C-alpha cells in the first residue's frame, strides 16, 4: 500500500517559509527544498491542496479551484496564528500563482516570496496532455484494465480543460495585480521546461519592476525544478535569496 502524501509542518526558527505544490502534485514536490530550508533553521509549512495526493485523479478535477486558493490563504493564516511574523511564501507552477496572489495582498507578515516555473501570464502549455498522462500512470499502477483506463481518460479530458481555464483566468488576474507587490521576489525558471513557455518568466519579472527581483534561469532544468538534477543549486539559490533579505532587515 503506497503512503498517501500529506501536508507537512516542521517548526524550527522564528522565520517561516510557506511552500505550495504544483497542479497534479503534492507536498512531495517541495520536500527536498523543505529539508534544505530546515537545515538553515527555517520553519517550513507545505499544505496539501484539497483533492490531491490520492490514487484517483478525478478528485483533483472535481474540486472547485477556489478551494485551493482558500487552502493557500488558510495555510498563511495558520502560520500567523502560530505567532510567525516573518513569512516567505513560494510555489511551484500553479502553487506559484497562489504564492504571488498572497504577495499582492500586502500582509505585513509576508516579507518575501516568489514562484518557480509558474505560468502567471497566459502561455502555450502542455498541461492537459501531461495531466492525462499522469492519470493514465496512476490507473496503470492500480492494474486497471486498459479499456477501462481509456474510458476514464475520455471522461477526464473535458474536466481538465475546464479547470485549466479557471487556473489561467486566475493567473491572469494575479498578473494584473503584480504592481501591488511591495516585497522582494525570487523567480526560478527551467530553460528546458516541457510544460510551459519558459520565456513567460520575463513577463512576470517585467511586471514587478517596482520591487527587488532575483531571476535565476536554469538552462537545462525541466518544469519540476524542485526535483530536477539542478535541485541542489536551486536550493542554494533560494537560501541565498532569503539570507540576503534577512541581512537587509
C-alpha positions in Angstrom: 0.0 0.0 0.0 1.5 3.3 -1.0 1.8 6.0 1.6 -0.6 8.9 0.8 1.1 12.3 0.6 0.2 14.7 3.4 0.8 18.3 4.4 3.9 18.8 6.5 4.9 21.3 9.1 8.4 21.5 10.6 8.9 24.0 13.4 12.4 25.3 13.6 13.3 29.1 13.8 11.1 32.1 14.0 11.3 32.7 10.3 8.8 30.7 8.4 8.6 29.6 4.7 5.3 28.5 3.1 5.6 26.2 0.1 2.8 25.4 -2.3 2.9 22.4 -4.6 2.0 22.1 -8.3 -1.3 21.3 -10.1 -1.2 17.5 -10.1 1.5 17.3 -7.4 1.7 17.1 -3.6 3.9 18.5 -0.8 6.4 15.8 -2.0 7.2 18.3 -4.8 8.9 20.6 -2.3 10.2 18.1 0.2 13.9 18.4 -0.8 13.7 22.2 -0.7 12.0 22.0 2.7 14.8 19.9 4.1 17.4 22.3 2.8 15.5 25.2 4.5 15.1 23.3 7.7 18.9 22.8 7.9 19.1 26.6 7.8 16.7 26.8 10.8 13.6 27.9 8.8 10.2 26.7 9.9 8.5 25.2 6.9 4.9 24.5 6.1 3.8 22.8 2.9 0.0 22.2 2.8 -1.7 19.5 0.6 -4.4 21.1 -1.6 -7.8 19.5 -1.4 -8.4 16.6 -3.8 -4.6 16.0 -4.3 -2.4 13.1 -3.2 -4.9 10.3 -4.0 -4.9 7.5 -6.5 -8.0 9.0 -8.2 -7.0 12.0 -10.4 -10.7 12.8 -10.9 -10.7 14.1 -7.3 -8.4 17.0 -8.4 -10.6 17.8 -11.4 -13.9 17.7 -9.4 -12.5 20.0 -6.7 -13.5 23.7 -7.0 -10.4 25.6 -7.9 -11.4 28.3 -5.4 -10.9 25.7 -2.6 -7.1 25.6 -3.3 -7.0 29.4 -3.1 -8.6 29.1 0.3 -6.2 26.3 1.3 -3.3 28.6 0.4 -4.8 31.5 2.4 -5.6 29.3 5.4 -2.0 28.0 5.4 -0.8 31.5 5.7 -3.3 32.4 8.5 -2.3 29.2 10.3 1.3 30.4 10.4 0.3 33.8 11.6 -1.9 32.2 14.3 1.2 30.2 15.4 2.9 33.5 16.0 5.2 33.8 12.9 5.7 37.4 11.9 8.3 36.9 9.2 6.9 34.6 6.5 8.2 34.0 3.0 5.8 32.3 0.5 6.8 30.3 -2.6 5.1 28.0 -5.0 5.9 25.6 -7.8 4.0 26.0 -11.1 0.3 26.5 -10.1 1.4 26.9 -6.5 3.4 29.9 -7.6 0.2 31.6 -8.7 -1.1 31.2 -5.2 2.1 32.5 -3.7 2.2 35.5 -5.9 -1.5 36.1 -5.1 -0.7 36.3 -1.4 2.2 38.7 -2.2 -0.2 41.1 -3.8 -2.4 41.3 -0.6 0.1 43.4 1.4 0.0 41.2 4.5 2.7 42.8 6.9 3.8 39.3 7.9 4.9 38.4 4.4 8.4 39.7 3.9 9.4 38.0 0.6 8.3 35.3 -1.8 8.3 34.0 -5.3 7.4 31.4 -7.9 9.2 28.5 -9.6 8.3 27.7 -13.3 5.0 29.4 -12.8 2.6 30.5 -15.6 1.3 33.8 -14.2 0.8 35.1 -17.8 -1.2 33.1 -20.3 1.3 30.9 -22.3 1.5 27.9 -24.6 1.3 24.9 -22.3 1.1 21.1 -22.3 -0.7 20.8 -19.0 -3.8 18.9 -20.3 -1.7 16.2 -22.1 0.6 15.9 -19.0 -2.3 15.6 -16.6 -3.9 12.8 -18.7 -0.5 11.0 -18.8 -0.3 11.4 -15.0 -3.8 10.0 -14.7 -3.0 7.0 -17.0 0.1 6.2 -15.0 -1.9 6.2 -11.7 -4.5 3.9 -13.2 -1.9 1.5 -14.6 -0.3 1.3 -11.2 -3.7 0.1 -9.9 -3.7 -2.7 -12.5 -6.9 -1.3 -14.1 -7.8 -2.8 -17.5 -6.6 -0.8 -20.5 -10.1 -0.4 -22.0 -11.4 0.9 -18.7 -8.5 3.3 -18.4 -9.2 4.7 -21.9 -12.9 5.2 -20.9 -11.8 7.0 -17.7 -9.4 9.3 -19.6 -12.0 10.3 -22.1 -14.3 11.4 -19.3 -11.4 13.4 -17.7 -10.5 15.4 -20.8 -13.3 18.0 -20.7 -12.8 18.4 -16.9 -9.1 19.1 -17.4 -9.8 21.8 -20.0 -12.5 23.4 -17.8 -10.2 23.5 -14.7 -7.2 24.7 -16.7 -9.3 27.6 -18.0 -10.1 28.5 -14.4 -6.5 28.4 -13.4 -5.4 30.6 -16.4 -8.1 33.1 -15.6 -6.9 33.3 -12.0 -3.3 33.6 -13.1 -4.2 36.5 -15.4 -6.0 38.2 -12.5 -3.0 37.9 -10.3 -0.6 39.1 -13.1 -2.7 42.3 -13.4 -2.2 42.9 -9.6 1.6 42.4 -9.5 2.2 46.1 -9.3 0.8 46.0 -5.8 3.6 43.7 -4.6 5.9 45.5 -2.1 8.4 42.8 -1.0 11.4 41.2 -2.8 10.6 38.4 -5.2 12.6 35.3 -6.3 11.7 33.8 -9.7 13.2 30.5 -10.9 12.7 29.1 -14.4 13.9 25.9 -16.1 15.1 26.6 -19.7 14.0 23.1 -20.8 10.5 23.5 -19.3 8.3 20.9 -21.1 5.1 22.2 -19.6 5.0 26.0 -20.3 6.9 28.5 -22.4 9.9 29.2 -20.3 10.1 32.8 -21.5 6.9 33.8 -19.7 9.0 34.3 -16.6 10.3 37.5 -18.2 6.8 38.9 -18.4 6.5 38.3 -14.6 9.8 40.0 -13.9 8.9 43.0 -16.0 5.5 43.4 -14.2 7.5 43.5 -10.9 9.8 46.4 -11.7 8.8 48.3 -8.5 10.5 45.7 -6.3 13.8 43.9 -6.0 13.5 40.8 -8.3 16.0 38.0 -8.4 15.5 35.8 -11.6 17.5 32.6 -11.8 17.5 30.8 -15.2 18.4 27.1 -15.1 19.1 26.3 -18.8 18.9 22.5 -18.5 16.1 22.2 -15.9 12.7 20.9 -16.8 9.4 22.1 -15.3 9.6 20.4 -11.8 12.7 22.3 -10.9 12.5 21.2 -7.2 13.3 17.6 -8.1 15.3 18.2 -11.3 19.1 17.3 -11.2 19.7 21.1 -10.7 17.7 21.0 -7.4 20.8 21.4 -5.1 21.9 24.5 -6.9 18.3 25.7 -6.9 18.0 25.2 -3.1 21.3 27.1 -2.6 20.0 30.0 -4.6 16.7 30.1 -2.7 18.6 30.1 0.6 21.0 32.8 -0.7 18.0 34.9 -1.7 16.4 34.5 1.8 19.7 35.2 3.6 20.1 38.4 1.5 16.6 39.6 2.6 17.4 38.8 6.3 20.6 40.9 6.1 18.6 43.9 4.8 16.0 43.8 7.5 
